[in-house]
Amino acid sequence: MIETINNPWNKKLLSYVSNATSDIKICCPFIKLNVLKEIYNNKNDNVEFDLITRFKIANFYNQVSDIDAIDYMLDKKDSIKAYQMLHAKIFIFDQKFVIITSANLTMQGLTKNFEYGILTDEKSIVSKVCEDFDNLVLNESCVEITKEKVSDAKNIIKNAPPKPAIKISEIELGKKHIDEILSNDVYTGGIESIEKGLSGWKLDTFLIINKIEKNSFSLGDVYRYRKELQELHPENMHIEDKIRQQLQYLRDLEIIEFLGNGRYLKKYVS
């Protein structure tokens, strides 16, 4: 069976949720709390729920996705991971039915936008989609979302002012970076809100990054401040290891992006 689906398809989605008996797996970049609650209201308690989504402070700040939805799911003790380059929307039920669609888990995507997709139980397609989902979970860039990361992100957003106008002239990386801002991927809530939202090593590392004048920087640029960090943390004898650890954490918060080969990109503007 293969059939097309378009809007509104919220009732179809919830019918497959309620009929699932073992597991539900979803890939979706943007999720809203009201939709996630509807899924839980219709899901059987014994059904495992795995979600892969984006975890970008800019998306939460711009309200295109709800950090409270992620927090809600963590409270339910289900598995939720972040893959920052995610754009696919895939829904798998009991590893028997698959929906591939253009729609996000938002009421706009479920009921109002013109979205389009397919529903199938064709074994070869379902098997391939399940395999791809499992491979994405194992990808090193697919990271666990924790309560600590959610708390830090919430603290940053709480300290941010109302969404400002974007000053394109401030962006130094040309069209690529402008496109990221216009798609809500760059945080525009201000440096002060990030500083107030972080503490300890995370804050110290961010302050070092912010001293680097370039928007794109290298691991070596950060290492140049290791003496300063050593003075702040004299008990730590592995400063460079700690720097790499904190850069990874700030990457998971989408404050910076890892470009490869020891290079990073700031994902915020003042």
Buried (B, 14 or more C-beta within 10 A) or exposed (E): EEEEBEBBBBEBBBEBBEEBEEBBBBBBBBBBBEBBEBBBEBBEEEBEBBBBBBBBBBBBBBEBBBBBBBBBBBEEEBBBBBBBEBEBBBBBBBBBBBBBBBBBBBBBBBBEBEBBBBBBBBEEBBEEBBEEBEEBBEEEEBBEBEEEBBEBBBBBBEBBEEEEEBEEEEBEEEEEBBEBBEEBBBBBBBBEBBBBBBEEBBBBBBBBBBEBEEBBBBBEBBBEBBEBBBEBBEEEEEBEEBBBBBBEBBBBBBBBBBEEEBBBBBBBBE
